[in-house]
């Protein structure tokens, strides 16, 4: 399997629907995939090998197995992002 693939769990879809935006499962799954594609890794856990990724205040908890990135859950960031110019 060349390249990397993103797989969204049912749990992540339900959390996206309740925390971010209510939409049907297929649209929520596509929205999560697009956000994860544009996200940046903000942390890597020592145990369990989980990646914490962020995009526009939405936090994604992911696990990498081979070349497949599984999105485990979706959170909303409670931190105000401030940028210095």
C-alpha positions as CSV (number, residue, x, y, z in Angstrom):
1,X,0.0,0.0,0.0
2,X,1.9,3.1,-1.1
3,X,1.4,6.4,0.6
4,X,-0.5,7.2,3.8
5,X,-4.2,6.8,4.4
6,X,-6.5,8.3,6.9
7,X,-9.2,6.2,8.6
8,X,-11.8,7.8,10.8
9,X,-13.3,5.7,13.6
10,X,-17.1,5.7,14.4
11,X,-16.2,7.2,17.8
12,X,-14.5,10.1,16.1
13,X,-17.4,10.7,13.8
14,X,-19.9,10.8,16.8
15,X,-17.6,13.2,18.7
16,X,-17.3,15.5,15.7
17,X,-21.1,15.5,15.3
18,X,-21.7,16.4,19.0
19,X,-18.8,18.8,19.6
20,X,-18.2,20.5,16.3
21,X,-21.1,20.3,13.8
22,X,-24.1,18.0,13.4
23,X,-24.1,16.5,9.9
24,X,-24.6,13.0,8.4
25,X,-21.9,10.4,9.0
26,X,-20.4,10.5,5.5
27,X,-20.1,14.3,5.5
28,X,-18.6,14.3,9.0
29,X,-16.1,11.7,8.0
30,X,-15.0,13.7,4.9
31,X,-14.8,16.9,7.0
32,X,-12.5,15.1,9.5
33,X,-10.3,13.8,6.8
34,X,-9.9,17.2,5.2
35,X,-9.1,18.8,8.6
36,X,-6.6,16.2,9.4
37,X,-4.9,16.6,6.0
38,X,-4.4,20.3,6.9
39,X,-3.6,19.8,10.5
40,X,-0.2,20.1,12.3
41,X,1.1,17.7,14.9
42,X,1.3,19.5,18.2
43,X,2.3,16.5,20.4
44,X,3.4,12.9,20.3
45,X,2.6,10.7,23.3
46,X,5.4,8.6,24.7
47,X,3.2,5.6,25.5
48,X,0.8,4.3,22.9
49,X,2.3,6.3,20.0
50,X,-0.6,8.6,19.6
51,X,-0.3,11.9,17.6
52,X,-2.2,14.9,18.8
53,X,-3.0,17.1,15.8
54,X,-4.6,20.5,15.6
55,X,-6.4,22.5,12.9
56,X,-8.3,25.8,13.5
57,X,-9.0,25.0,17.2
58,X,-10.1,21.4,16.6
59,X,-7.9,18.7,18.2
60,X,-7.6,15.2,16.7
61,X,-6.2,12.3,18.6
62,X,-4.6,9.8,16.1
63,X,-2.7,6.6,16.0
64,X,-0.3,5.6,13.2
65,X,-0.3,1.9,12.3
66,X,2.1,1.3,9.4
67,X,1.1,3.8,6.8
68,X,-2.5,4.2,8.0
69,X,-3.4,7.1,10.3
70,X,-6.5,6.3,12.5
71,X,-8.4,9.3,13.9
72,X,-9.5,8.1,17.4
73,X,-11.4,11.1,18.7
74,X,-12.1,14.8,18.2
75,X,-11.9,17.5,20.8
76,X,-12.4,21.3,20.8
77,X,-9.5,23.3,22.0
78,X,-10.0,25.4,25.1
79,X,-6.9,27.4,24.4
80,X,-6.9,30.8,22.8
81,X,-4.3,30.8,20.0
82,X,-2.4,34.1,19.8
83,X,0.1,34.9,17.2
84,X,2.9,37.5,17.4
85,X,3.8,39.4,14.3
